[in-house]
């Protein structure tokens, strides 16, 4: 059999103090090699040692003379047993061969590089002083080998084995090492010139082997891709230096070049002072020239009990891997150039991503750093999802199937980024799948015939690494062979030419796989029936907006590069809450813009609706504008004015859309009245390109209802008559979001708040007795701690952040209202004459308006305006905050009254009816009158402790801003004898996560003596803990547990005497027990 058998060893680290142990392992190695030879019926032809034969280069030939020890205990005994002379033992230097005593600091600094050009200069001008650290090693090579072929750096051998010329290139990757260990990763470089100079000596050999100590991952980023391309000219690359038992690191095949990394021979792996079975081992490569296969036998030293070498089943279940050989280096290089070239393209292909990078230097460098797997489903965003996420589809699932896919997603929902990510995944899997991803943008097709084939050719030619000619016939052959994955973006289904072109191309090339991306309108799901039939079966998948979990992942990824960010949970909550509040689309793009705002100001927290929307739109319309003329000639203020007038014109006609003709007429009249030139402003196309406006069924609309409402608020800033009309009773509820935006833009909202406070104060006066009842609230439930199972079940079933995020998505699910339905919903008909005469009204109008207005919707708007009133004097903030809290407490009291009334009306007869099963008519166990009474009492107790927490959450989302801190403090000082009102204010401050809030909370608990309020505090703290309200900060968790335990002790001091002593003596134990109890039953309190 014609074969080449290579014994691959590395990293022995031989030194005097471990001589006996290494000698023992060397003897076992030799024994095992002979054993494998016998079992596999092979004969070792070549021994390749890939560096770190010794431990210290400065003791290589002096002092310990480690090279001599290595030859005595390993090299020569091995050659003797194999029956070979020393020419069959080939070695390259490793970083441990470096004589660090010969390193000159000044020279070392001069060898640092910041570009590929500097690397090449250093290799070309290789100074003798650069190699002094390995001078002894090269001198030893010259005396050891008679046929070594030397270059300035590195060397080669040619060995004739079984009639085959074997070329061996020994690349010196250690000449740049200074013995600094892992911190050198990414700093090593070998130089493309070194590789090419060595390769020319073996270009005519039958089989080419490369040996180098460091894996490619250790090389400088400036040259790693180039060196990897040079590696495609070898059949096998042997490496060392990696000491982990990772199969991907040990052996792999890239562009048909086989990479084998030997495990270290010594030292053995230890954990906690004991030997463990790591990857101390070696490999034998059997290259069979008849079958054209290479089999790698991996061997591990099992140190724990057996102390012997055996099959490396700890690395690979079979202990071996088989790879096909491919000696066509030109073909391999062509593949490499294509794959690595388009890899760079897919890393940076998103235009939006690139534009964001231009304006924000903090933003992530590549898609990999920020991509979040989207929510993909067979159902549209506007079709009710099945619970449990069973219909959601992962990217991994997509790649492993063979269906052609059509992605439908709203503008900026991440369609292009998704195609980009799919392209990168196919590149990563190229060795396994063997297909090349091709991205085609239907907006930028070539003008020639056969546009899609030419687009494929241009895509490859424009992105290939080297300037290599690939003719059209090669591309046609590859398409015919099904070697491509087509990622086709920006398809216009209304374009008949697109449809005809795609249908023919897909039908003619159906053995390739296709992913198509189509835009879905914002206000409606694209009718599947309208999708063209592209000549093959396609699976239709929808890209949904982000949920809270995806926002968290994106923010976390974005923030990972920021050293000044400690806890991003608050930003996640605010972005999610802001989007929920104004019903703003949670697209990857929108969240990314929020992150750009955050990068500009690390204290950025989205709270003021008007200012945030203004900043968002300024980035969209100005900073992301590809043309300078957009920014300089027609300013952001002009664009704001144009869009605000457009929004108001739509409002006047009570139809929140224009026909295309109406829009064109508006543009003409606007430019004429202002003296602008449309061909220079480009307003007819700009706002559509930026996603502010959209065209649906030939109707021009605002892409988001929230953007329409914002621009109505912008219009209101300069139109007092319109403001008066919006604030009129009966109207203001219909303009809820507009008024909130407006309050954010004017900031000093005294008049705005006063206009609403009159109605709110009237309701407070009418229901003030409800607040008195709340301050006297009695909670009868007895929260006791069990003795033996004290806190035993705290953390069991505590929801994860992901589960909490998913729950938040369910409770905040909203759909944008279709533009054709807005006027119908609000029933507003506005015209200029009516607005101009708003002061003339009669008493009957007042009555009807009062009836039409929902008090608690008004209250919500009142809170939002108060939150935005940043320039309001603190005394007015206190007054309006007191009104708001009075009203919210009344709301809570009325809810409790309704609950109590419903509970009282519930009879045991009603219960009996509900306990009869329809099918079997079987009657379940009926409680006794006493048991039923106890059940009803429990229901009311649950209501008393849960409803206040729910109302507090509403208050936080509605009025929550740290800028109310002083007003909250001043108001709390006025509520000393109002325990419930103070409880609500204290936890509003805690909910806002204001600095030192927790320490103030501790003092509040210590002073509070109302048993009912303490029980409420206890439930609130358990809510904080279980719902991870403050994120995943373990220090905060510990603090919360201490407060919970403290309240338990305070509620029942006599019964908790043992707990008190335990807590004082062993706080950590009690915390753990309490955590287990809360996780298990959610209370930490029930006995």
TORVO-444196 format. One record per residue (C-alpha): residue in one letter; y, z, x. Coordinates in steps of 0.5 Angstrom, whole numbers, plus 500, padded with zeros to 3 digits. Layout:
N
AYZX...
//
This chain:
1087
X500500500X507498503X511504502X516509506X515516505X521521507X521528508X528530506X530537508X537541509X541547510X536552514X542556517X538558523X541564527X538569532X538575527X534571522X529568527X523571524X524570517X526563518X520562523X515564517X519560512X518554517X511555518X510555510X514549509X510545514X503547511X506545504X508538507X501537509X499539503X503534499X501529504X494530502X495531495X499525494X495520499X502519503X504519510X511522512X514516516X521519517X524526517X532526515X535533515X542533512X546538516X547546517X541546521X544552525X549558522X554557527X557551531X560556536X553559538X550552538X549551545X552558548X551565546X545565541X543558543X542556536X540549537X534551542X532556537X532551531X528546535X523551537X521554530X523548526X524541529X519541534X513544530X514539524X514533529X508536532X504537526X506530523X504527529X511524531X516523537X523526536X526519534X523520527X527526526X534524524X540529523X547529521X552535522X554540516X560544516X556550519X555545525X562545526X565549533X571553529X573556536X575549538X580548532X587547533X591550527X597545529X592539529X589541523X595541519X596534521X590532519X592534511X593528507X596526501X594519500X589514501X593511506X594517511X586518510X586510513X591512519X587518521X580514521X583508525X587512530X581517531X584522536X579525541X582532539X580531532X572531534X572537539X569541534X563537534X563534541X557538543X553535537X555528539X553529546X547532544X545526540X547521546X541525550X536526544X536519542X535513546X537508541X543511537X549506535X555510535X562509532X568513533X565517528X558517525X552513527X547509525X539508527X534502525X527504525X521499523X516502519X510498516X513492517X520493514X527494517X530501515X537502516X540509517X547510516X549517518X556519515X560525518X563528513X564535517X569533522X574535517X571542516X574548518X569553516X573555510X567554505X568553498X576552498X575546502X572542496X576536495X579536502X574533505X574526507X570521511X574514511X572508508X573505515X567509517X562507512X564500513X564500521X557503520X554499515X555493519X550495524X545495518X547489514X541485515X536491514X531491509X532498506X538502507X539509507X545513507X545521510X551525509X552533508X557533503X556531496X562526494X565531489X567535496X571529498X579528497X580525490X584519494X578516496X572519492X572513488X572508494X567512498X562512491X563504491X561504498X555508496X552502492X551498498X545503500X538504496X538511497X543517499X541523502X545529501X545537503X550543502X549544494X545550493X544550486X538548482X542543478X537537476X544533476X546535483X539535486X537527484X541522480X541514480X548511479X549504479X541503481X543507488X539513488X542520490X537526493X540532494X535537498X535544496X537549502X531552506X535558508X537563506X533565500X537567494X538574492X540578486X541585485X538586492X532582490X529575492X529570486X527564485X533559486X533552489X530554496X526548497X526540500X524533497X519528499X521521497X516516496X519509496X513504494X516497495X510494491X512497485X519497487X519505485X522511488X518517486X522524489X517530489X521536489X518543492X521550491X520556495X518561490X520568493X519573488X512574488X508568491X512567497X510560498X512553496X510549490X512544485X519545483X518546476X524551476X528544477X524539473X518540468X514535472X517537479X518530480X523524478X521516478X527511479X527504479X529500486X535495486X536492492X542487490X548490492X553485490X550486483X551493484X558493486X560488481X557494476X561499479X567495479X567494472X565501470X570505474X575500473X575501465X573508466X581509469X583505463X580509458X582515461X589513460X589508454X593512449X600509448X602515445X599520450X602516455X609517452X608524451X607525458X613521460X617526456X613533458X611534465X607540462X602536458X595534460X594529465X588526462X585525455X579529457X583535458X586535451X581531446X578535441X572533437X575530430X572532423X568526421X565525414X562520410X568522404X575521404X580527406X582527398X574527396X572534395X568536401X561539400X561546402X557548409X560542413X553539412X556532411X560532417X558528423X559529431X560524436X553526439X550524433X554517433X552515440X545516439X545512433X545504432X549503426X556499426X562504424X568503421X573509422X578510416X584515418X591516417X596514422X596518428X590522425X587520432X583513431X585510438X584517441X577517438X575510440X578512447X573518447X567514445X569509451X569515456X562517453X559511454X561510461X558517462X552515459X552508463X546509467X542511461X544506455X546500460X552498455X559497457X565499452X570494451X577496447X580490443X587492440X588487434X595487435X595484442X590478442X591472447X594466444X588462446X582460442X576464441X581470441X575476441X571473447X578472451X580479449X573481452X574477459X581479460X580487458X575486464X579482469X585487468X581493469X576491474X577495481X577489486X580482485X573479483X573473479X568473473X568467469X567466462X560464462X558471465X562474459X558470454X552471457X553479457X555478450X549474448X545480452X548485447X551489453X557491450X560496445X566493442X571498440X576494436X583498434X589497429X585492424X589490418X585489413X590485409X590480415X586474413X586471420X583478422X578478417X575471418X576472426X572479426X567476421X565470425X565474432X561480429X556475426X555471432X554477436X550482432X546485438X552488440X555495437X561495434X566501432X572498428X578503426X582501420X588505417X588509411X594510407X597517407X597518399X590515397X584514400X583507402X578503396X572502400X571496395X577493399X574493406X572486408X564485409X564483416X558480416X554486418X552493415X557498417X557505416X564508413X566514416X573518415X577522420X580528417X586532419X585538423X583544421X585551424X579551429X581544431X589546432X586552436X582548441X588543442X593549443X588553448X586546452X594545452X596552454X590552459X595550465X600554463X600561467X606564463X601564457X597570455X596570448X596563444X594566438X601567435X602560436X596557433X598562427X605559426X603552427X598552422X602556417X608552418X604546416X601549410X607552408X611545408X604541407X605537413X599533416X595537421X594530425X592531433X599527434X603532430X600538433X601535440X609534438X609542437X606543443X611539447X616543443X613549446X613546453X620545452X621553450X615557452X618562446X618557441X614559435X615554429X618558423X625555421X622549417X629545418X630546425X623545427X622538423X629536426X626537433X620534431X623528428X628527434X622527439X619521434X625517434X628518440X624521446X618517444X622511443X620505448X626502448X633505451X637501446X634506440X637512444X643509446X646504441X644508435X643515436X639520432X645522428X645515425X638515424X638521420X644519416X640512414X634516412X637521408X641516404X635513403X631519400X637520396X637513393X630514391X632521388X637518384X632513381X627518380X622514383X620516390X619509393X623502394X620495393X620491399X626487396X630494394X629496401X631490404X637490400X639497402X638496409X643490408X648494404X648500409X649496415X654492412X658498410X657501417X659495421X652495424X648490426X641490423X638486429X640491434X639497430X632494428X631499422X627494418X621496423X623502427X621507422X615504420X613503427X614511428X610513422X617515418X616510413X610506410X608500406X603501401X602495396X608492397X612499396X616502401X615510402X616516406X609517410X610525408X613528402X615533407X619528411X622526404X624533402X627534409X632528409X634530402X636537405X640533411X643529405X645536402X648538408X654534407X654534399X656540396X655537389X648535390X647543393X650545386X645541382X639543386X641551386X642550378X637554374X631550372X632545378X632549384X624550383X623543383X627543390X623548393X622545400X628541400X632548399X628551404X629545409X637546407X637553409X634552416X639547417X645551415X642558418X648562415X645562408X649568405X651564399X645561398X641567398X647570393X645564388X638567387X639574388X642575381X636573378X631577382X636583381X635583374X628583374X628588379X632593374X628591368X621593372X624599377X619604374X613599377X615601384X616609382X608608380X606605387X610610391X605615387X599611388X593615388X586612391X580616389X575613393X573618398X572615405X567619409X563618416X556619416X553624421X547620424X549613423X556615425X560608426X553605427X554598423X561597426X561590429X555587425X557580421X564581424X566574423X568569429X574566430X571559428X569562421X576565420X579559422X574555417X576560411X583559412X582552411X579553405X584558402X590553404X587546402X592542399X593535398X599531399X602528392X602521391X609518392X608515385X607522382X612526385X618524379X612525374X610532376X617535377X620531371X627530374X632524372X638524376X644520376X651520380X655521373X650527371X651530378X658530378X659534371X654539373X659545371X659543364X653546361X652550354X648557352X642553350X641550357X641556360X636559356X631553357X633553364X631560365X624559361X623553365X624557372X618561375X620568377X615568383X616561385X623563386X622569390X618565395X623560396X628567396X624569402X623563406X631562405X632569408X627568414X631562416X638566415X639567422X646567423X647572417X650579418X644584419X647588413X646582408X639581411X638589410X640588402X636581401X630584405X630590400X631586394X625581396X621587398X622591391X620584388X614583391X612590390X613589383X609583383X604587386X604593381X604588375X598585378X595592378X597593371X593587369X587588373X587595370X588592363X582587364X578593367X579597361X578592356X571590359X565594355X558595356X557590350X560584354X556586360X549586356X551579354X552577361X546580364X541575359X538569363X539563359X532560361X527566360X532571356X530576360X534582360X536585367X537592368X543595364X547601367X548607363X555609360X556613366X554608371X558603367X564608368X563609375X562601376X569600373X572606377X570602383X573596381X579599380X579603387X577596390X583593387X588598389X586597397X585590397X591587393X596590397X593587403X593580400X600581398X602583405X599577408X603573403X610576405X608575412X607567411X613567407X619571410X615573417X620572423X621577429X629576427X628581422X626586426X632590426X633589418X626592417X627598422X634600418X630599411X624603413X629609415X632609408X624609405X623616408X621619401X618612399X611612402X608606399X615602400X615604407X607602408X609595406X615595411X611598417X605593416X610587415X613589422X606590425X604583422X609580426X606582432X613585435X613588441X611596441X609595434X602598435X605604439X610605433X604604428X600610432X607615431X607613423X600614422X601621426X606623421X604620414X600626410X599622404X592621403X592615399X597611404X592613410X586610406X591604405X592604412X585605414X583599410X589595413X586597420X579595419X582588416X586587423X579588427X575584423X579578422X581578429X588578427X591579434X586574437X581576442X584581446X579587448X585592449X588591442X581592439X580598443X587601440X585599433X578603434X582609436X587609430X581608425X577613428X584618428X585616421X577618419X578625423X585626419X582625412X576629413X578634419X573639417X567635416X569631422X569636427X563633431X566627431X573630433X569633439X565627441X571623441X575627445X569627450X566620450X571615447X568609449X561611445X565613439X568606439X562602440X559606434X565605430X565597432X558596430X559600423X565595421X561589423X555591419X558593413X566591414X569598412X567603418X568608413X562609407X558614408
//
